[in-house]
Amino acid sequence: MPGIGPLTEALEAFAEFFGIDHDLVQAAAERSAATTPAGPAPETARRVVAAMNDAEKTGLLMRVFNGDPNLPAELRATIRARLEPETTISPGALRTAADLQARAEEIRLARKRAEAEAAEAQQRLVAEAAEKARDVRLEALRQRGENVWGEVETEIVRCNPAGYDKAAALLSDLSVLAEREGSSEEFSHRLQAIREHHAGKGASSNV
């Protein structure tokens, strides 16, 4: 099978319209059909022309003299026809269907690896951004000091889902901050005090 390269937008659209595997199309397009079969080398062509009889040579020269526009193409075809097949076809120019399938699988695996690496890189960026955002929040909480605990109490007494969610988020950040500052035991005592204070409000108000 000769190639179908280059891979143009029109070729991609054609393949997509007919549901042809994109990786297989890319494998086929890695080579151009214009390059196969390979033409004979100039020295090989010279030997073929030299072997022609006088009548053939005279006929060719007269066609050149008369400006025959078809002569170059016909002469190349004649030379190819008189050569052995192995001298006209580049051994590595044609590929079997199995070759294309194997190459398509290589392309598919490489693409999946690239996609996985890109996804991992994106996850790292998201995680780094989240960590930076948390650091900013923790620094703000540290500067606010005791006021944060008052805000936790305020959100709990609202007795609604939004208040509980905000109180839980604040307590989560306070827990991380306490761990970083080595005051986790103090945090645990204050959290237990809040739980005991609001224990009578029902299971839905537990923090």
Phi, psi and chi 1 to 4 in degrees:
 res  aa     phi    psi   chi1   chi2   chi3   chi4
   1 MET       -  125.4  -66.8 -176.6  177.8      -
   2 PRO   -76.2  170.5   29.2  -35.6      -      -
   3 GLY   -79.4  168.9      -      -      -      -
   4 ILE  -123.2   12.1   58.6  172.9      -      -
   5 GLY   -66.6  163.9      -      -      -      -
   6 PRO   -80.2  162.0   31.3  -36.9      -      -
   7 LEU   -81.7   98.7 -174.3   59.1      -      -
   8 THR   -95.0  168.9   62.2      -      -      -
   9 GLU   -63.0  -37.3  -68.6 -176.2    0.9      -
  10 ALA   -64.3  -41.1      -      -      -      -
  11 LEU   -66.3  -40.8 -179.2   57.1      -      -
  12 GLU   -62.9  -42.1  -71.7 -176.2  -43.5      -
  13 ALA   -63.8  -40.9      -      -      -      -
  14 PHE   -61.0  -47.2  176.6   88.6      -      -
  15 ALA   -63.2  -41.4      -      -      -      -
  16 GLU   -65.9  -40.2 -177.5  177.4   -3.6      -
  17 PHE   -62.6  -39.9 -179.5   79.7      -      -
  18 PHE   -94.1    6.9  -74.4   98.6      -      -
  19 GLY    67.8   31.9      -      -      -      -
  20 ILE   -83.8  136.8  -55.8  173.4      -      -
  21 ASP   -54.5  122.7 -173.2  -69.5      -      -
  22 HIS   -63.7  -38.5 -177.9  -88.9      -      -
  23 ASP   -66.1  -36.0  -62.8  -40.1      -      -
  24 LEU   -67.7  -40.6 -174.2   60.0      -      -
  25 VAL   -62.8  -42.4  172.8      -      -      -
  26 GLN   -62.9  -39.4 -175.0  174.5  -15.8      -
  27 ALA   -63.1  -42.8      -      -      -      -
  28 ALA   -68.2  -30.8      -      -      -      -
  29 ALA   -83.1   -1.5      -      -      -      -
  30 GLU   -69.4  -17.0  -72.5 -179.0  -23.7      -
  31 ARG  -124.6  150.4  -61.7 -177.0 -173.7  177.4
  32 SER   -98.6  137.4  172.1      -      -      -
  33 ALA   -63.5  -24.8      -      -      -      -
  34 ALA   -67.7  -16.0      -      -      -      -
  35 THR   -94.7   -3.8   63.8      -      -      -
  36 THR  -131.3  138.1   57.5      -      -      -
  37 PRO   -74.9  157.3   29.2  -35.0      -      -
  38 ALA   -74.2  142.2      -      -      -      -
  39 GLY   -75.5  159.1      -      -      -      -
  40 PRO   -68.2  151.9   26.3  -35.2      -      -
  41 ALA   -69.3  153.0      -      -      -      -
  42 PRO   -54.2  -40.7  -27.4   35.3      -      -
  43 GLU   -65.2  -38.2 -179.4   59.4   26.0      -
  44 THR   -65.9  -42.5  -57.9      -      -      -
  45 ALA   -62.5  -38.4      -      -      -      -
  46 ARG   -61.7  -39.6 -172.4 -165.8   67.1   78.5
  47 ARG   -65.7  -38.1  -70.2 -162.5  -60.1  -91.2
  48 VAL   -64.9  -44.8  173.4      -      -      -
  49 VAL   -64.2  -40.7  172.9      -      -      -
  50 ALA   -62.7  -28.1      -      -      -      -
  51 ALA   -82.1   -8.2      -      -      -      -
  52 MET   -68.3  152.7  -68.6  179.4  178.0      -
  53 ASN   -78.3  170.9   58.1   43.0      -      -
  54 ASP   -61.9  -36.3  -69.9  -17.9      -      -
  55 ALA   -64.8  -41.8      -      -      -      -
  56 GLU   -65.2  -43.0  -71.9  178.0  -51.7      -
  57 LYS   -64.8  -41.9  -66.6  176.7 -178.7  178.0
  58 THR   -62.4  -41.5  -59.9      -      -      -
  59 GLY   -62.2  -41.3      -      -      -      -
  60 LEU   -64.1  -43.9  -69.6  172.5      -      -
  61 LEU   -63.8  -39.3  -71.2  172.7      -      -
  62 MET   -66.4  -35.7  -69.9  -54.4  -59.0      -
  63 ARG   -68.3  -35.8  -68.3  178.1   66.1 -178.4
  64 VAL   -63.5  -45.3  171.8      -      -      -
  65 PHE   -60.3  -38.7  177.3   79.2      -      -
  66 ASN   -82.2   -1.8  -67.2  -35.1      -      -
  67 GLY    71.2   35.9      -      -      -      -
  68 ASP   -65.0  114.6 -173.4  -17.8      -      -
  69 PRO   -71.1  -18.5   27.6  -34.4      -      -
  70 ASN   -88.1   -8.2  -62.7  -40.1      -      -
  71 LEU   -60.1  -46.5  177.1   59.0      -      -
  72 PRO   -57.4  -45.6  -26.3   36.2      -      -
  73 ALA   -66.6  -42.0      -      -      -      -
  74 GLU   -66.6  -38.2  -69.0 -177.7   17.5      -
  75 LEU   -65.2  -42.7  179.7   56.8      -      -
  76 ARG   -62.6  -40.4  -76.2 -167.8  -68.4  -89.7
  77 ALA   -64.3  -40.1      -      -      -      -
  78 THR   -63.9  -43.5  -61.1      -      -      -
  79 ILE   -63.4  -44.6  -67.2  173.2      -      -
  80 ARG   -60.8  -40.1  -75.9 -163.6  -63.5  -91.6
  81 ALA   -65.9  -29.3      -      -      -      -
  82 ARG   -88.8   -7.8  -64.4 -171.3 -177.6 -172.6
  83 LEU   -90.3  158.5  -69.1  171.1      -      -
  84 GLU   -67.8  146.8  -67.0  -64.2  -32.8      -
  85 PRO   -53.9  -37.8  -26.1   34.4      -      -
  86 GLU   -69.3  -15.9   59.2  -92.0   20.6      -
  87 THR   -91.3  -12.1   64.9      -      -      -
  88 THR  -102.4  -21.4   61.3      -      -      -
  89 ILE  -111.0  122.6  -57.9  -63.6      -      -
  90 SER   -66.1  125.9  173.9      -      -      -
  91 PRO   -54.9  -34.8  -23.9   34.1      -      -
  92 GLY   -95.8    8.4      -      -      -      -
  93 ALA   -80.0  -33.2      -      -      -      -
  94 LEU  -103.7  148.1  -59.1 -179.2      -      -
  95 ARG  -131.0  148.2  -66.6  175.2  -69.1  176.1
  96 THR   -81.7  168.9   65.4      -      -      -
  97 ALA   -60.4  -36.9      -      -      -      -
  98 ALA   -64.7  -37.9      -      -      -      -
  99 ASP   -61.4  -44.8  -68.4  -25.7      -      -
 100 LEU   -65.1  -41.2  -71.0  177.0      -      -
 101 GLN   -62.8  -41.7  -69.4  -73.9   -1.9      -
 102 ALA   -65.4  -42.4      -      -      -      -
 103 ARG   -66.3  -38.5  177.7   57.2 -175.5  150.2
 104 ALA   -62.1  -37.8      -      -      -      -
 105 GLU   -66.3  -39.3 -177.6   61.8   17.7      -
 106 GLU   -61.1  -43.8  -68.6  175.9   -2.9      -
 107 ILE   -63.9  -40.8  -67.5  173.2      -      -
 108 ARG   -64.0  -44.9 -175.6  175.5  -63.1  109.1
 109 LEU   -65.7  -40.1  -68.6  175.4      -      -
 110 ALA   -64.6  -39.6      -      -      -      -
 111 ARG   -65.3  -42.9  173.7  172.5   53.4   78.0
 112 LYS   -65.0  -38.4  -71.4 -174.7  176.9  -63.3
 113 ARG   -63.0  -43.0  -77.7 -164.1  -60.6  -89.7
 114 ALA   -64.0  -40.7      -      -      -      -
 115 GLU   -65.2  -40.7  -69.6  173.7   -8.7      -
 116 ALA   -65.0  -41.9      -      -      -      -
 117 GLU   -64.7  -39.5  -69.6  172.5   -2.4      -
 118 ALA   -65.5  -39.3      -      -      -      -
 119 ALA   -65.3  -41.8      -      -      -      -
 120 GLU   -63.7  -40.7  -69.7  177.3    0.5      -
 121 ALA   -63.5  -40.2      -      -      -      -
 122 GLN   -65.6  -40.2 -178.9   62.3   28.9      -
 123 GLN   -63.4  -39.0  -70.0  176.1   -6.0      -
 124 ARG   -63.5  -41.3  -74.0 -164.7  -62.0  -89.8
 125 LEU   -62.8  -42.0  -69.7  174.9      -      -
 126 VAL   -64.6  -42.9  171.0      -      -      -
 127 ALA   -64.6  -41.0      -      -      -      -
 128 GLU   -64.7  -40.6  -69.8  172.1    0.9      -
 129 ALA   -65.1  -40.3      -      -      -      -
 130 ALA   -65.3  -39.5      -      -      -      -
 131 GLU   -65.3  -41.0 -176.0   63.7   23.4      -
 132 LYS   -64.7  -40.7  -70.6  179.9  179.6  178.3
 133 ALA   -63.6  -39.5      -      -      -      -
 134 ARG   -66.4  -39.6  166.1  162.1  -82.3 -165.9
 135 ASP   -60.0  -39.7  -71.7  -18.7      -      -
 136 VAL   -64.2  -44.4  171.8      -      -      -
 137 ARG   -63.1  -42.7  -67.0 -161.3  -48.5  -88.4
 138 LEU   -64.5  -38.2  -65.9 -179.6      -      -
 139 GLU   -65.8  -38.7  177.5   58.8   21.4      -
 140 ALA   -64.6  -41.1      -      -      -      -
 141 LEU   -64.5  -41.5  -69.1  179.3      -      -
 142 ARG   -60.3  -40.9 -171.0 -172.8   65.4   78.8
 143 GLN   -71.1  -28.3  -66.9 -178.8    3.7      -
 144 ARG   -80.4  -21.0  -70.8  166.4   59.5 -168.9
 145 GLY    60.6 -131.0      -      -      -      -
 146 GLU   -62.9  -23.2  -71.4  -63.9  -41.8      -
 147 ASN   -59.4  -28.7  -67.4  -26.5      -      -
 148 VAL   -65.2  -41.8 -179.5      -      -      -
 149 TRP   -63.9  -34.5  -70.0   97.9      -      -
 150 GLY   -65.3  -37.1      -      -      -      -
 151 GLU   -66.2  -37.6 -174.9  174.8  -12.0      -
 152 VAL   -58.9  -47.3  170.7      -      -      -
 153 GLU   -60.6  -41.9  -71.2  -77.7   -0.4      -
 154 THR   -61.8  -42.6  -61.3      -      -      -
 155 GLU   -69.3  -36.2  -65.6  -60.6  -25.7      -
 156 ILE   -65.3  -42.7  -68.0  175.0      -      -
 157 VAL   -71.4   -7.9  -62.7      -      -      -
 158 ARG   -66.7  -25.7  -66.4 -177.5 -169.8  -83.0
 159 CYS    57.3   40.4  -63.9      -      -      -
 160 ASN  -137.7  161.2   58.9   42.1      -      -
 161 PRO   -56.1  -39.9  -27.3   36.4      -      -
 162 ALA   -63.2  -41.2      -      -      -      -
 163 GLY   -65.5  -43.5      -      -      -      -
 164 TYR   -63.3  -40.5  -62.5  143.2      -      -
 165 ASP   -63.2  -42.4  -72.1  -16.3      -      -
 166 LYS   -68.1  -39.6 -172.8  171.0 -177.8  179.8
 167 ALA   -63.5  -41.7      -      -      -      -
 168 ALA   -64.1  -39.8      -      -      -      -
 169 ALA   -64.7  -41.5      -      -      -      -
 170 LEU   -64.0  -43.6  -71.5  170.6      -      -
 171 LEU   -65.1  -35.4  -72.0  171.0      -      -
 172 SER   -62.6  -45.0  176.1      -      -      -
 173 ASP   -67.8  -37.5  -75.0  -15.0      -      -
 174 LEU   -64.3  -34.6  -75.7  169.4      -      -
 175 SER   -64.7  -44.2  175.4      -      -      -
 176 VAL   -64.6  -42.9  175.1      -      -      -
 177 LEU   -62.4  -41.1 -178.6   60.5      -      -
 178 ALA   -64.5  -39.1      -      -      -      -
 179 GLU   -64.8  -40.5 -176.3  175.7   -7.8      -
 180 ARG   -67.1  -33.7  -69.2 -175.0  179.6 -177.0
 181 GLU   -94.6    0.8  -65.4 -176.5  -20.4      -
 182 GLY    74.5   26.8      -      -      -      -
 183 SER  -120.2   35.1   56.2      -      -      -
 184 SER   -64.1  -34.8  -65.1      -      -      -
 185 GLU   -65.0  -43.6 -174.9  175.5   -6.1      -
 186 GLU   -62.1  -40.5  178.9 -176.4   -7.8      -
 187 PHE   -61.3  -42.9  169.4   83.0      -      -
 188 SER   -62.1  -40.3  -62.9      -      -      -
 189 HIS   -63.5  -44.8  -69.9  -35.8      -      -
 190 ARG   -68.2  -36.9  -59.6 -166.5   70.1  160.5
 191 LEU   -65.6  -40.6  179.2   60.0      -      -
 192 GLN   -64.5  -36.8 -177.2   60.8   31.3      -
 193 ALA   -64.4  -39.5      -      -      -      -
 194 ILE   -64.9  -42.9  -69.7  175.6      -      -
 195 ARG   -60.9  -43.7  -74.5  172.3  172.8  166.2
 196 GLU   -66.8  -37.3  -67.1  174.2   -4.8      -
 197 HIS   -65.1  -35.4  179.0   67.4      -      -
 198 HIS  -107.0   15.2  -62.8  -78.8      -      -
 199 ALA   -62.2  -29.5      -      -      -      -
 200 GLY   -83.5    5.2      -      -      -      -
 201 LYS   -92.5    4.6  -63.8 -176.2  177.9  179.8
 202 GLY    98.3  161.8      -      -      -      -
 203 ALA   -61.0  -31.3      -      -      -      -
 204 SER   -68.8  -17.4   61.6      -      -      -
 205 SER   -99.4    0.8   64.0      -      -      -
 206 ASN   -66.4  143.6  -71.7  -22.3      -      -
 207 VAL  -108.4      -  179.1      -      -      -
